[in-house]
């Protein structure tokens, strides 16, 4: 169901614009925290093995609030070129779920969110995909595959060069953060509140990006995302072992054991599911903090020149 934006009257258009702009940085933080809770619920009841976005998936309240406060139009360019000989059916199914998610984003604010879909790299489309920084893959299997997003607002552009199913639970929030980032550059300058950052986050950014001045914003973002993705994958593999053990424990309990033992096994399985969701939330939250710190450090370095 398409969200309905309240009709709020204002004495002047400029006051409305300034108020919306002032709320945007706050929503950038709030949308993720609200959405993270949705991730935990999803992991508790969803298809944990594959991490798919369920057919009835709805955007979190924080994401909806962020999208409805946009002050400038945003274009999302979706590249999904998956030749059958190069891309497995599971990847094609994942692409379909991403397409559904993008439709939800556009429905949240038809006036400001526009999705373009590119399903061919023939002719000029190949040059556009390259210019948008979309990475080809599976070249060793045949025709090149493309599965990525470019988010454009005014003169700002950020790219998610290769979407991967393992990162699917965090995709909504990663895309929302990307939209907030490019849209914020089009908003009037405002005084941003200083958000306390733990030394651990700053130290991790410096460890991963030791040469801050020589690293572009795009490259630094890619480095941080790749590090988070590796941790995400490693955590998923370890938690999958725990899930299988808990599921086997429950199956054994259901095979002739007492009601109390069955309840204990069920409770343990639920605890493992919640722990998995919590770990994923922590990784995604830390990534958001690292990206924010990196952007602040780059801005400070530029202003010092």
Residue, then its C-alpha position, 0 to 999 in steps of 0.5 A: x500500500x502506497x504511503x500517504x504523506x500528510x498535508x501540512x500547511x505552513x506560513x511560508x515555503x521557505x520555512x517548510x524547506x528549512x524545517x525539512x532540511x534540518x530534519x534530514x541529518x537526524x533522519x539519516x540516523x533515525x531511519x537506520x536505528x528503526x530499520x535495524x529493529x526490523x532486521x532482527x524481527x525479519x531474522x527471527x521469522x524469515x528465511x534465514x538460510x538465504x536472507x531473502x526479502x520476503x514477498x510481503x516486505x514493507x519498508x521500515x518507518x525510518x526509511x519511509x520518513x527519510x524518503x518522504x522528507x527528500x528535498x530534491x529528486x533522486x534517480x535510482x539506476x538499477x542494472x540487472x543483466x544476468x544471462x542464463x548461462x552466466x548467472x544461476x537461478x538463485x541470483x536471478x531470483x535475488x535480482x527480482x527481490x531487489x526490483x521489488x524493493x526498488x518499487x517500494x522505494x519509488x512508491x514511498x515518494x513518487x514525486x522524488x524517487x524515480x527508478x530506471x531499469x537497465x536489463x541490457x548492456x548493448x550499445x550505449x547502455x554499456x558505456x552508461x553502466x561503465x560510467x556509473x561504476x557498475x562492476x561486471x562479474x562471472x566473466x569466466x562463465x560466459x557473458x558478463x553479468x551486471x547487478x548493481x545500483x547507481x543513485x543520482x541526485x543533482x551533481x551527486x552520485x554514489x554506486x553500489x557496484x555489485x549487489x550480493x545476496x549475502x548482504x540482502x538483509x542490510x540492503x534497504x538500509x544501505x540504499x536508504x543511507x546512500x539516498x540520504x547522502x546524495x540528497x543531503x548535498x542538495x539541501x541548504x547548509x545547516x548546522x549539524x549536531x555533533x554525534x559522539x563517536x567511539x574511539x574504536x570506530x575511528x581507530x577501525x577507519x584509520x586501520x582500514x584506510x591508513x592514507x586518508x588524504x590519498x583515498x577518495x570518498x568513493x574508494x574509502x566507502x568501498x573499502x569499508x563496505x567490503x570489510x563489513x561484507x567479509x565480517x557479515x559473511x564470516x558471521x553468517x557462516x558461523x551462525x549457520x552452524x549454530x542454527x543447524x545444531x539448534x534445529x537438529x536439537x529441536x528435531x531430536x527433542x520432538x522425536x519422543x522427548x518430554x514436553x519440557x525438553x521440546x520447549x527448551x530446544x525451541x527456546x534455544x533455537x529462538x535464541x540462536x535466531x535472535x542472536x544472529x539477527x543482533x550480530x547482523x544489526x551490530x555489523x550494519x550499525x558499525x558500518x554506518x558509523x564508520x562511513x559517517x566518521x570517514x566522511x567527516x574526516x575527509x571533510x575536515x581534511x579538505x577544509x584544512x587545505 
